[in-house]
Amino acid sequence: MMKFRFRRQGNDPQREKIKQELFAFNKTVEHGFPHQPCALAFDPQLQLMAVGTKSGAMKIYGSPGVEFTGLHRDAAAVAQIHFLQGQVRLLGHFLDIHVCVCYNVCDVVSSASRVTVLLLLRSCDLLCVGTEGGGIHFLDLPRLSLRDNQSLLLDQVMQSVPEDYRCGKSLGPVESLQEHPKQPGKILIGYSRGLVVLWDLSTCNAEHMFLGKQQLESLVWERSGSSFVSSHSDGGYSVWAVASGNTYTHQPVSSSIPYVLYSGGMPRASYGDRHCVTIQQDKQHVTLDFTSRVIDFFTVHTTDLEHDYDDPKALVVLLEEELVVIDLLTTGWPSVPPPYLAPLHSSAITTSCHLDNVPAKLWDRLAAAGNSQGAQPGVRHSWPICGGKNLAPPPRQQELLLTGHEDGTVRFWNVSAVAMTPLYKLSTANVFHTDCDPNDDPLDPTNDPEALQEEEWPPFRKVGCFDPYSDDPRLGIQKISLCKYSCRLVVAGTAGQVIVLGLSDEWSDHTVDVSTVDLLQDREGFTWKGHDRLEPRASPAPFPPGFQPLVLVQALPPASVTSVMLHAEWNLVAFGTSHGFGLFDYHRRTAVLARCTLHPNDSLAMEGPLSRVKSLKKSLRQSFRRIRKSRVSGKKRPIPTPTSKIQEANAALADQEEVAPVQRRIEPRSADDSLSGVVRCLCFADTYLRDGTHHGPTLWAGTNSGSVYAYALEVPGVGSGRGRPGGEGSGCVEAVLGKEIQLMHRAPVVSVCVLDGRGKPLPEPYQASLDLATAPDMTNPHSVLIASEEQLKVFSLPKVGAKTKFKLTAHEGCRVRRVAMVTVCSTAQEDYSETSLVCLTNLGDLHLFNVPALRPQVRYDCIRKEDISGIASCVFTRNGQGFYLISPSEYQRFSLSAKVITEPLCTVTHPSQGRYERAPWKEGNRPGRDSKGGSLLQSLSVHLHTPGPDYTQSYDPLKR
């Protein structure tokens, strides 16, 4: 009897060691603004700010680069956050599960009803917990143990209330708890009905009662402790004097408080939809008008108890969609640009692009253009949240992340370190006439003579940059390409617009040249049913310093641009849509090529992304066709019954050779699938296409139907000093179809990359000519790597013969969504690196392959497969990192390299507690009630400043 054993080749221990030195997956830092914030806290001693979110995240921020993040394992919303004064500790209250957290130590708060408010005494040894039922419970810290028989119940308070005040009504929930600023152990208790009690914890008695009659929203002490201020649901606030000897106070008093800040308080009939924070100092009065809801705010002021006044320096307002900081030391109270926590989604993000190793000259010019945009003369106050110390070394290179937005803007972000800082903003709207021209804004009071005659009250001021509305959805940016050496930028939009821009340091008024490229080429039977093209400006328009438009290329039909590629050294830009692709010479302002890729049955491509007209009948027909196809392909093939063990083994081996265990058979797709003509990728390369002895410029285009078109380009002057812009050229660029490849399975082509004779990707434009990269190997045969949604394949050039392939389709039916070439450096050998191909699939996992052999190296789980937007937004960097959106306002940064990791390295030092260094601990406003009448005064802060003229504090929001 003969026995056969089939064993896979064992792993090479030396290779495994090298892979450990090269590859490592880490999620490093979250850039952007926290999604759905709901709680805010500030430690004035440590100068740290904490933000809690509805997903259970607590994020702590200090000076740029100082960040700490915690995530509750149950993803419960954070209701309140409190810093333990004098300690490097944080306490949070989570909604729904009624727990308090001191770092990651949890203990359940025993209460019969929902927790409404927390008060942490300055001694940090006692936590007061107010509830919806009106009771107050006391917990010892840090053990969070409930004090027995010391809870203050509502019945005890009611016994001290005058009979005529009770009226058979409950006092309602506990709305506010505030400790006396001068007398520890005494707290103010505010109930919803309006009663305020000064309670002595040492004697367990009510020392004073303030018999308010309006629904209470919040309380705040004046610094000396001789008075406090209450805010109410009718939009007003009252000042109460704390006098000794009297048990009851029935009416508030008039008093002088030079500095008062409050949110809400707007008359509901006129301003019910406004989100405001009002600042009043003596006769100065400004109402900050925001575009999203106010969550909470605090002021940065002196903490020295010996001072008579708070002397606030800055106001920090947490909004639902952004963080705004106001400089209170500068006349006019201007806003301070944030070095982090900028709202990435001020307009919805539509695309992104990353650049590494940005030259210093380009960086400085962008920074100068950005500074001129946000210039605010006279701003003296720097970023006020400056706690902790950033221990991270200076970045080895400058990195840019470009984000395209729905409103036609492109924003440049500094992502060289942990803090994601805005650098420069480009707007493309002024190239066109839009439905709502900024010069004809009907909401602009300067355009209304009657509005100028009447002074507006309250004195509103628009603050913040969050603006989710786009004047015209056709302005949306879909693709970006930037050459960092020539300072040429290409942005492409939803209405087929492709704009080539150049960097300028001065203002310019000029008319933008316009060219059109018809991709249908008068083909019969196709009628565009989508949106119209944007109308370009015929007159000169002003363009500020920064990137300024040189030429506008309009694709016809005006469908959304699906791919774009710039080759600044050849002065060429290629673009693709759902109808075809075009090639444009922006130096000579001439169209070189227009190729239609539409299939005769591809009617869906003529409707456009903004069209609501969909062919329901065709969609259903295609769905049923796919179901039938999957049922047929799912049937097992009949296998002959083996007559012996040898035949059985041979049959198993043959089946194993045909389809590897980690792969599956690829089913061919129908040629008439909708949107088959979409151009998914474009590539420029100097390679061998016509024969094996003459190389030259080429253009490659891959489509949704598995087609790859390769064109040989005749570019005058390449290799012999082609004329630069401004000089005389010699002839025109020509394009000749060299090869046309049709993948058998017709899967969409995701990427095309040409490899030189050493199997390395070709360098970027200008890199070789400027000696910034190793020149490509032009002596050995080249090859082209084509990545489709289902497999990777390497073809030899110029004959386009298949060399090797890998079918990256798991049993679950994964599809390749993103492909990039990355270079990872070794942690053990300083001069050793490898170029790898990284693939992101629709299951959210990452696969790395060596090039050109396409041998699998490592696999990592990166994104949840349910997170479709995260997978669609992923962008890779050349040094082995990546970004993807975890919310509309946050990027998750990750690294595939064991050496290149960007993560927070920081420390927080307290004089009495020593040092706390950053370590990951990821495991783990109550909405105001409304009432009739005025808008409720949501929260209020009172500060003593240098005394000024007296004014009455009986504030009526309905009177001027």
PERANOR-V283058 format. One record per helix or strand of 3 or more residues. SS is the DSSP state (~ for helix, > for strand). FROM is the first residue (numbers start at 1). TO is the last residue. If there is no record, write none. Layout:
[[SS | FROM | TO] [SS | FROM | TO]]
//
This chain:
[[~ | 13 | 22] [> | 23 | 32] [> | 37 | 43] [> | 48 | 53] [> | 57 | 61] [> | 67 | 71] [> | 78 | 83] [> | 90 | 94] [> | 99 | 102] [> | 105 | 108] [> | 115 | 120] [> | 126 | 131] [> | 136 | 140] [~ | 154 | 160] [~ | 163 | 166] [> | 174 | 179] [> | 186 | 191] [> | 195 | 200] [> | 205 | 211] [> | 216 | 221] [> | 227 | 232] [> | 237 | 241] [> | 259 | 264] [~ | 268 | 271] [> | 275 | 281] [> | 284 | 290] [> | 294 | 300] [> | 314 | 319] [> | 323 | 327] [> | 349 | 355] [~ | 360 | 373] [> | 400 | 405] [> | 409 | 414] [> | 421 | 427] [~ | 429 | 431] [~ | 438 | 440] [~ | 445 | 447] [~ | 449 | 453] [> | 460 | 462] [~ | 473 | 475] [> | 477 | 483] [> | 488 | 493] [> | 497 | 504] [> | 508 | 510] [> | 513 | 518] [> | 541 | 543] [> | 546 | 556] [> | 563 | 567] [> | 572 | 576] [> | 580 | 585] [> | 590 | 596] [~ | 604 | 606] [~ | 616 | 633] [~ | 645 | 658] [> | 679 | 688] [> | 695 | 703] [> | 707 | 714] [> | 734 | 742] [> | 749 | 755] [> | 783 | 788] [> | 792 | 796] [> | 801 | 806] [> | 816 | 825] [> | 833 | 841] [> | 845 | 850] [> | 856 | 861] [~ | 868 | 872] [> | 881 | 887] [> | 890 | 897] [> | 906 | 910] [> | 914 | 917] [> | 937 | 943]]
//
